């Protein structure tokens, strides 16, 4: 890891943070460079084994499939009980997720987004899923090797203040952009529009490596996804869905435009079993703490799920994922 310095690849960009993962991932202690997502004292998103090598960091699901021996997730979150303090079931999304331990001037986790500058995170990533063919959802899954709902690896970004998120996701067959606004901040900000889009960007195979970058230009109000040197997607009304064709979650609410004051950068493994894209059919109703609407129609048409009861066998069925990541860099440069 380095101190802030001038990026040698361009004299206009400043490196705010870098990790080459030679020492793995340290998450303990007040000065730890990374922080796990933690829904409660007991519920930590750390369901992976960590390894290092010449190609950087390797995260692989902690368990093993009882028949194939392939990596498999071991932890899940049951649907909330309705009791005060009960963890919402959608916390099941986070299998292994850690964010850079940095606080913004506004007091939230993340790096400041400054007017007139572009804040970016960049890394070289590869990833794959395992065991997804054993899913119990029938025709609601078209291709288990290419469905981020079952298992995926990711480079992820979120504004903890407003809950807008911008990610790269990897399946065995495609690179995806994931963009949305989670419902995490509704308790503080009210019933804003909560949604998520899944956008296919490029075909891939499990062994492929990709240089990816997510960039936010605060003055322009845009976020861009850059894949292997090419800008493949830009959103310019942050807080509004891209369209309904790629919408995987619609949780209703009033859509409002968002100007993030900071962005928190992370990496990890995930699933999205309450999502609907690409087949339009929800897999598991993970939570009763939110109302899911049909992504193709919106409110008041409520979504239905293959599993309305969130059985544990629907949340853990032998699936797992792996992420390989190297040269993780956060930069800031003047906007063009």
Steps between C-alpha positions, in 0.01 A plus 500: 500500500621853428455849636330765280729578208498598135404212270794435269267397215368857478625817665142619551371214716568465871511154654298519821536135597655180366521137605708232329374235747849371574396483865154361430200687641525644851164587658574511873611798705417871470763555230404194292490589129177305443168464684253215462133564439339417834123486543534419872763399753455137396422546130820585312533467122815287510390170345819438301853369530769757416817419309777699332731434209683663209165593345377681811221402738275195473168476683316170476182387675583344836313169479505198272221344298430158660499321163740689272737649756477838327493823703161577654353770719433399861317800644157639435250735661151381581204726446453749782272404789331838531646549846679831572858478380433201277742495204314536166531194280647695211825510701545156342635680191841558663708182511848654524524877468764741629541874443803727519521644852483871421274771645375796298493857629122458539562219750394204285712210384658586166704745295379856439345573162626848413336735247724541196675166555444138399527238776581148377568149621689262274622140524577188301239236577402146409233279647262213465211318661472138614211262560231724356359221282360346818255784554138412595326767290415314180419718200539821702874467423584489129875432530653420841849588371382850413268620775634745758209415729651161582863600563741763367834670563517878509681831525249719680432862588239658727418834656414410861308825542251455212545126421563542127722217373714443189666160449672269255371141530646185346326174412659215306372645173464878527624822655210704640444848632282513809344836581235588752392652825463260789242556771762521777460876558120514506491511879682836481391642163143374465334295227722589205493287185696176545597293196780313323599455137717217364659591165700247293823658375714232335533121466772324696629163621588408861875543450482840332653802675365852458627846586195684629439853621201678652519881477279771649502858370315695767461822300361313198285276720617184322641158582683299233603137472828450309585145387846426359548864404156557345214692659214251473228669708427845645208601721409867532191509722639342812210370708282411199491157330655462156191326361258220582652254253803440726328567834546212745363663819219753540415586860285802421536843657548850363785528251735790575828608345802447724834684526734278702738686731721194531547152355617192686694244294499126562518149360338168567266210432122527490163359402170674424233236550218754524588638156300433183726571201540346243191276508266743677427245773610558858684211662468543880298751701790576731323769699159613622653831609468632144241479223621354173329615181510345156800656323318500165201691640582668830256586779236393580570165325678292765765245410458130563781259585575135438559467875270729695617361835880546470589140586865448592531241221413775252765734640779242525497226235871437443575823313818699545725754332861611465664839446857567392604863526822699463632857477213667685533878460287801597578821310377856462563714193370828360183468294545567130 
